[in-house]
Amino acid sequence: MRRKSLPEIYSIEVNGTKDIETTDTETSGKGDGKGKWKKERLRNHKDKQKELKKDLDLDDHKLSTKELEEKYGTNIIQGLTSRRASEILAQNGPNVLTPPKETPEIIKFLKQMVGGFSSLLWAGAVLCFIAYLIEFSKDKSASMDNFCLGVVLIVVVILTGIFAYYQEAKSTNIIASFTKMIPRKAFVIRDGEKREIPAEQLVVGDIVEIKGGDQIPADIRILASQGCKVDNSSLSGESEPQSRSCDLTHENPLETKNIGFYSTTCLEGTATGMVINTGDRTIIGRIALLTSSLGHEKTPIAIEIEHFVHIVAGVAVSIGIVFFIIAICMKYRVLDAVIFLIGIILANVPEGLVAAVTVSLSLTAKRMAKKNCLVKNLEAVETLGSTSVICSDKTGTLTQNRMTVAHLWFDNQVYQADTSEDQKDQVFDQSSATWASLSKIVTLCNRAEFAPSQESVPIMKKIVMGDASETALLKFSEVIIGDVMERRKRNRKVAEIPFNSINKFQLSIHETEDPDDKHFLLVMKGTPERILEKCSTIMMRGQEQPLDESTAEAFQTAYMELGSLGERVLGFCHLYLPEDEFPDTYSFDVESMNFPTSDLCFVGLISLIDPPRSTVPDAVMKCRSAGIKVIMVTGDHPITAKAIARSVGIISANSETVDDIAKRLNIPVEQVNKREAKAAVVSGMELREMSPEELDELLTYHSEIVFARTSPQQKLIIVEGCQRQDAVVAVTGDGVNDSPALKKANIGIAMGCAGSDAAKNAADMVLLDDNFASIVTGIEEGRLIFDNLKKIIAFTLTKNIAELIPFLIFIIAGVPLPIGTMAILFIDLGTDIIPSVALAYEKAESDIMNRKPRHKKKDRLVNSHLALYSYLQIGILQSVGGFFAFFTVYAVQGFKPDRLLYLRPLWENDNLNDLEDSYGQEWTKYQRKYLEWTGYTSYFVAVMVQQIADVIIRRTRINSIFQQGLFRNKVIWVGIASQIIIATILSCGFGSVPVLNFTTLRVQYWFVAVPYAIVIWLYDEFRKLLVRRYPGSWWDKNMYY
Amino acid sequence: MGCWKVFFSFSKKGGCILSWFQENENEGNQLHSEDGDENEAQATKQQSLAAKMQQVKNYVWDPEKREFLGRSGQSWSLILFFYLLFYTFLAGMFALCMYTMLLTISPYIPTYRDRVSPPGVMIRPYTSTFAFNFNVSQRSTWVSYVDSLHHFLQAYNDSIQDEKNMNCTPGQYFIQEGAEDKEKKACQFKRSFLGNCSGLHDPTFGYSTGQPCVLLKMNRIVGFHPGNGEPVKVNCHVQKGNKSDLKSVGFYPEAGTFDLRYYPYYGKLTHVNYTSPLVAVHFTEVKKNRAMVVECQLKGKNIQNNITNDRFVGRVLFTLNIGG
């Protein structure tokens, strides 16, 4: 970002004569051999990005009209010829932004199909088909079981894929509606005549006319302007209208007044300009390109889930392979071993988890939308929760984005005005006569007016015609005095000099409202020093006193004090014109100034500021107690930025900057130990000089940082700097200029009201009310969902062991298979889905806003404690319960446990139709098969019953379930009911469908596993009790997940 | 450029994290770092690979802290001791549950018999394919059947039956009152009842002459009264093939029934010497060199022989193909 090596690339590109990419390819073409092409592409990409990150280089604003005509081959009066225009159009392409490359829908869809566990399931399906083919090749009448299972697996993969895809598409669609493009028209002079053409047909060299209300159709160099003002806020972040003229006012093309930028709006006046850049080569276009060239960081939750998938897949594959080998060693057929492998994989993969997580995230997203956080990307929900740094915009996010009266100074005293959103609470002393005079000046010396017909609108929401300061004063006086317009009518205005930058004051002369008083009243406001110059007296408690040294000093102190608060200070003075010199027939001439403008009476100062939103200080406090660093990044002046930062608590009351320390100790700034200062205010200029290492140091050692006067590209640098510190960075922004930073951030937050479409596009989240406090509620939700996802995963993982152990026992002890693959699928995708989603509704166990943001690398979603506790403790307990149910059902039918051991070869022999049980009864193969399904059902029911206990214990990780409130989360009970209902339907209703392998189970065997469910619950309560009782103990370290 | 910094910073691992899972996400981060020269990128790659290996090694055995897989010896022994306790408790609980459950189950009569009835039927000699393919003139093709039958019928030898079992009244159920755990008497089913299929007169059971014997045995079910008072009868016919190929079939005992006196069965604990009654089917005149599927059905009041899913309940199918 340092400006050292700025080639004239940009202006060359404007001419369209040279293609940077090809030149770059040529120069870097010396790469050796193999990976040459790839490297080139990489470098190209990087170069392009580097180039884009550079500040703009453009010199059209320095050229004279003549030179411009020459450069672009046009004529200012006649415009381009149609032929030339169409030539250029053909050469440069239409004046539109290339939309960012969208991933094709089909690719998105396929990604859902192969991502995560899907690949394991695909492998399972393929193994199924292989097993079927092997069987089929041996025996044409082989059972279709494996084939069916394969098909079912594929259906499961496709269904969950479609589900995830649908959820994602749904959340993206919300945003798509934001970015509808409206076709625009432009007035252009071609062939010497004015015509209206679609804006996209504009070419470089076209002469265009714009008027108030138009959007500027391309980057234009202003050639003539009448009072033209533009709103550049989307580009530069400046919230005030900028005037545009044909004069060169600044070296920097972004600052100079004679360039109008594509997509900014002309607010008032008219202008004529020459198009100098179109489409992607405009400033906006370049920012858009930069944005789309930035890779999006993977969201923390995506990383967490990937991590989790790795763990589970690792467990599945390793157990699978180990038991494949064991099976082979135990002289099972390869085919059987393959089938075992399928079972083990299936048992290990939590098929329903993806759906449950997606649903939970979208539930949270909905909840956040209610709190004005609209989430574009589902995963962003959790990212917000793990945020450790917020880079916040000032204007509009932290502040109300309107000037407001903050302080008054009269009678040698500073009064504070109410700057809250409704300003109802004005408590300063209004009894002084000075205030009466001051209020009169404020009302009369003001050109702002309320727009007509809004009587019913509250004052603060009324639309005002006039500039920001005058609006503030108008509303202020309307609130305190009431009906300003009426008062102005009574004090008829006879003459007026509006504010201009040379005078630096505004003046008007009024008749007084007392009809008998023939005096004229001259009122004036302007920059304080200018006003003071014109005064010889000062008003104190309604009395005019001569302006002596001490009062002048008091004025200076007040002025400095208010100025140091970052406020815009205005001075007010008046003069009753002597009746004899100025009779009521006197005609005032503002040109010749035939009235006195000196020896006036100074009345007071009023200072204005864009005040912080009232909810912000609290929200910043919350962030601080939540361990989140709030960094302010603004384009505003350092002083204002610092003042606002102080008032909202970004710089806390007792912390000092280097400057403050220097001032306090009365030593030069250089001698201050930088580490001593907690706070830092860094301007864009200083930032430009910093090396990345210095920036790192700054970010590490100062906990309270304000960046002022920063450019859009610097915002990106700041974000990258924070990310180097391993922080999860949230960035707020509204302008187009913010979009690269929004994209680069771990979570980009765009403003819904003030935000530009580009910002909303680049962001992951849109704040509907532009309020910083909404971010904090969002963070709370995000942290909650992380905790709840942990619970969901713990719940889901537990039964995987209960599904896996049967296969292992089946292989090792040769018992009939306790649970079939179909039943496993029905647990994963049937009974367990709703309870796991219900866990997403769980309330927080303690104040989640009082702990530090989770460390990306340390506080994992799935850690080994969670896995061990779920797998090796509760999971094993569940398996034991399941086996108890399984053995019970077999025993009551005649096969006692001892008979079942190593029975498998006989049990599964299709031709053995008189297998003896423990009582000497003889069973046909099908009778055994049917009994086996009864066994599946019993095991299934046992797992279901224990999962009820599991969902209850998973509601809390440390608190007792009674502390959490047994019935506080009603959805949990819906989930439990769903478990029972689904299991009942499967067992009774579908008992006759052979493929599903369920049978009806006698009522009493539904309760076999209940003791185990109770043990699970008691054990977990015991665990939580010990964790609560002995924090930091061995138990806490090993048993808390 | 941030990627390798990231890389080193995470080597301070929390004991709870399995290191090999971390690698992946680090790769993920690297993919996204786009600044920095490609040489640097390459260097990073090598560096990270070496560091990764070192990290894995360190995780497996950390010589400094003397830790294996992130736990010290004491920590390992504590955790293992905990799991030992936990699993001992579980095993105890499981054993207790099983013991209680088995207490509630009678050792003499199964709690439910709904899955095992109606009874299935099996044939002897036992073949794995239910196909009798043999050539009369080639002894080796049928000798296994004959051996199997001889072996099976040992228990039915008249001498053994005379010695162990009693002679009961035919035509009625042999119901034995008394305590559940009292030993029950069994009725004699002598080998000689099987006449020409007994192997006593023709030790080749007719296989050497192309008139093979096949024995039918109804599956035992405790307490089951087959036929509900009328003996269950056996009937065989050609199920697939030319009906006329099977000209005549003889049965032993001559009625072709399972006599009522052999029922009910009281379970193997008390009905120690029980021998299942048999019906021998003698295919006396079969067309040679013709494969046919023979279906033998049981017919009786509480017998089912048409369950679609189970081809062995109340019926049995087998293929006969006698070469000649």
Interface residues (C-beta under 8 A of the other chain):
Chain A: K39 L42 R43 H45 K46 Q49 K50 G295 E297 K298 I303 E306 H307 H310 I311 G314 P692 E720 Q723 R724 D726 K857 K858 R860 N863 S864 H865 L872 Q873 I876 L877 V880 F883 F884 F887 T888 A891 V892 Q893 G894 K896 P897 N911 N913 D914 E916 D917 S918 Y919 G920 Q921 E922 W923 T924 K925 Y926 Q927 Y930 L931 T934 P994 R1002 P1011 V1015 W1034 N1038
Chain B: M1 G2 K5 V6 S9 F10 G14 C16 I17 L18 W20 F21 Q22 N24 E25 G28 N29 L31 H32 E34 D35 E38 L78 I79 F82 Y83 F86 Y87 L90 M93 F94 C97 M98 M101 L102 I105 Y108 I109 P110 T111 Y112 R113 R115 V116 P119 G120 V121 M122 T127 S128 T129 F130 K217 N219 R220 I221 V222 Y265 G267 K268 L269 H271 Y274 I307 N309 D310 R311 F312 V313 V316
